[in-house]
Amino acid sequence: MTALVVGVDGGGTSTRCVVATHAGEVAGRGRAAGSNALSSADPGAALRAALRAALGGLPPGQVTAGVFALAGSGPAGGRAAGLAADAWRACGLAGRPAVVPDTLAAFAGATAEPSGTVLVAGTGAVATRVTGRGPAGRADGYGWILGDEGSGAWIGRRAVRAVLAALDGRAGPTALRDAVPGGGAAERIVDAVHAGVAEAGPAWLARLAPAVEAAARHGDAAALAIVREAAERLLATVRALGPCPGPLVLAGSLLTEPTLLAERVRAGLAGAGLTVLTARSGDAGARGAAALALHGPGPGTPASAAAHRRLLS
């Protein structure tokens, strides 16, 4: 019987699941909607859907461990753990999965090193110091209402505010007006934003980030100011953790894609003597979560380290 582990990477926009053997070979994959315990519309349903898809026809009895790396698991740890346990039982799996911040999976999905730092900017934003594959410090990651500065949701909210300011005369015109739903009328824009966030959470706001990127590349002053401030806030977030041995992993679509924001963040990190790695796209975070499951709660073994490297290859 081939023993299996499960890794789940649940963010505000999507949830990915990987089932892997103890040798580090991927046996199944699944994907569903966002499962952020703080902001997603139905995180429990997303976790169940991704896990069921990844398990496919694999026997549940072969699964020996699982790690759910969930956005929002820090501030809402109790709820996230309950959602993970419910999804685990719903799929017929024995025991309980471990629940960790999604930043740990992002780090483990980019490097097999046990310690370092990770800065994530996707729908949300957070930086984590990693020591021995566990969290040793965090900055931001407080959700789109209270924090996540420099994130996709933060950028989208700033874009809407820039358009509203332009419409009522508090600021100059901006090309972002064409990107924000509402037909260029302030009241309709406000209604559209509230309806969109109610339906899809902060991921709805994060959908405006590509429009800000495009407008900034064409020289729009408001968009350039948003990108510049987003980079400054992300740099302040990671610097708040202080110096840390090991690599710095940049994760999340805003930092892994070729964006102006990523360029500014990398420029701000230059000269700091850091080894900067870029997390892979796709299911790298879920692979990282599966690698954490292979290592278990301790420091791991040479075999688990080899399997970890194989998962990343």
N, C-alpha and C positions, 0 to 999 in steps of 0.2 A: 504494500500500500504506500503510495506517494504522499508524504506529509505536505500540507499546504499552509501558507499564511495569507492573510488579507491585509491590504493597505488601502485606505480611503483618504482622499484629499478633497475636503469639502469647502468651497469658497462661496463668495456671494453671487457669482455668476454661474458656476457649474460645479458638479460633483463628479469625480473620477474614482474608479475603483480598479485595483489590480490584484489578482490572485497569483501567487508565485510559489514555486517549490522551494524546499529548503536549500536547494543548490543554486537558487537565484534565477531560475527560468520562469518566464511569464506563462501562466496557464490559462488566464482569462482576463478580460477587460470589460468594464461597464462605464456608462456615462449617463448623467441625469442633470436636472436643473440645480440651481444653487441650494446650499444647505447651511448657510450661516445662521447660527442659532439666534442672532440678534436681529437679523434683517430679512431673511428669505421668507417667501410666502408660505411654503410648506416644507421645511427642512427634513422632517421625518419621512415624507413620501419620497423625496429626492434620494435620501440615503438608502431606503429600501429598494428603489428602482435601480440605482447604480450597483448595489450589492447583488441583487438578483441577476442582473445582466452579466456581471463578471463571473458569478458562480456557474451560470448556464447549467450544464448537465453534470457538473462536478459533484461528487458525493460530499455532503456537509460533514460527515464524520471524519473526513481527511483533514479538515481545517483545525490546526492546533493553536493558532494565535491570530490576533488581529489588532491593528492600530488604526484608529480613526483620527486623522489630523484635521481639525475643524476650525474654520474661521469663526471667531466669536466664542471659542471655548475658554478663553481666559476670563473675560468679564461675566460670562454666562456658563461657567463650567458645569454647574449642576444640571441645567437643562440640556446642554450638549451631551453629557454623559447619559442622561436618560433617553435621549433620541437615538444615540448609538446603540444602547442596550436593546431598545425596542426593535430596531432594524435587525440587529443580530438575531434575536429570538424569532422574529417574523420569517427569517430565512432558514430556520431550523438548525442554527449553529449552537453548540454547547458552550457554556462558560460566558464570559463577558469580554468585550474588546477593551483595550486601553484607549483613552481619549487624551490627545495632546494638542497643543496649538498647531495650526497649519504651518507656522514658520519652521517648526522642526522638520516637517516633511519636505519643505522647500529646500532647506539646508541639506538634508540627507539625500535629496534627489539630485544634488549638484556635485557632491563630494562625499567620499567615504571617510574623511577626516572626522574625528569625534568632537572637535571644538572649533569655534569661530563665531562669526556674526552673520546675520541675514537681514536684509532690508527688502521688504515686500511692498510693491505698489501696484495694485490691481483695482478692483472695486473699492477696497479699503487699503489702509497703509499701516505698517507696523515694523518695528525693528526688534530683533531678539538676539541676546547674547547666548550662545550655545556652549555648554561645558559638559563633556562626557555624554553627548547626544541628548542632554536634557536642558530645559530653560534655566538660565542663570540671571536673567535680567530682561526687562522689556521697556520699550518706549512707544507711546501712542497705541494704536489698535483699539481705541475706545468707541468705535462705531461712528457712523456718518453724521450723527447729530452732535456728538461731543468731541470728536477727534478725526482720525484718519486723514490727517493733513497731507495734502499733496496727492491724494488718491484720485481714482477715476470719478468717484462720487463727489469729492471735493472740487475737482475741476469742472464737472458738470454743473454743480451748484453755482460756482463762480461765473460760469458762462451765462447762466440764466440771469444772475444779478447784473452782469454787465449789459445784457440786452435791455433789461428793465430800466436801468439807469440811463441808457441811451434814449429810450422811448420817452421818459418823462423829463429829459433835459439835464439830468445830473452828470452826464458824461457824453463824450462825443460819439458819433456813429461807429458801428462795428459790423463786420461781415457775419458775425455770429448770429445776427438777427434772423438770417435765413435758415439757420440750423435748429433753432429752438421752435418746437411746435407751438401753434397758436395764431398763425397768420399775421404776426407782427402787431397784434393788439395786446396790451398789457394784461387786461382782465382774462382774455382767452389763454394767454401764456400761463398765468397763475393757475387757472383751472386745469390746464393740460398737465402741468407739473405735478399738482396734487393728485390728480387721477393716475398718472403714470407711476408715481411712487407708491400709491396705495395698491396698485396692481402688481408691480414688480419689485418694490423696495428700492434701495439706493442704486441697484444695478441699472435702473432706468436712467438715473442721472449720469451714471458712468458711460452710457451709450453716447453721450455728447462729447466725450474726450477726443475721439478721432476728428470731430469737426473743429475742435479747438486746435488740434495739431495741424490740420490742413490750413486753417486761417492764419496761424502763426507762421507757417512756412511761406505764406503769401504776404507777410509783413503787417498783418492786422495788429494794431497797437494793443487793443484789449486782450487778444489771444496771447500775444507775446508776454504781456504782463502776467497773465495767469500762469503760463509755463514757467516763467522766471521765478515767480513766488512759490509754485509747487516744488521746484527743484530745491529752493532754499529751505523749505519746510522739511522735505525728506532728508536733506543733509543734516539739518538740526536734529532730526529724530535719531538718526544713526549715531551722530556724534555724542548724543546724550548718554550713550552706553559706555563711553570712554574707550580706551585702548583694550584690545582683546587679542590674544594669540590665535593664530589660525586664519583661514581665508575669510573674505567678506563675499557673501553670495548675494547677487541682485536677482530678485524674483518678482513675479507678477508681470502681466503683459506690458505695462507702461515702461518697465525697465528692461525687459527681454527683447522687445521689438525695437526696430531702428527709429526711435522717436527723438524729437528735440529734447524732451524731458530726460531721457536716458543719457543723451549727450551731455547735458548740463550737469547731471548728477555725477557722471564719470569724470567730467572736468573738475568738479569740486572735490573729488576724491584723489585726484592726481597729486603726486608728491607726498602722500601720506605714508608711503612705504607699505601699502597693503597689497596682498594678492587678491585681486578682484575677479570673481568668477560669475558667469551669467548662467542662471538656471535654464535648463532646457524647457521647451514648450511641450504641449501635449500632456501625457500622463506621468511626467517626471515626478510631480509631487506625490502621486499615488505610489509610484515605485519607491520613493523615499520613505513613505509610510510603511510599505511592505518590508523595506530594509530594516526599519526600526523594530518591526515585529520579529524579524529574524534574529536581531541582537538580543531581544528580550529586555528585561528591566536592568540587567547588569551591564558590564563593559563589553560583553560579547566575547566571541571566540575567534581564533584564526579562520575557522570554517565560515562563521557568519560574516566576517570581514571580506572573505573571498566571494561569498554569495552577494554581498552588497555591491562589490565592484562589478560583478557580472550583471546585476540588475541595471547598473548605470551604463553599461556598454551598449 
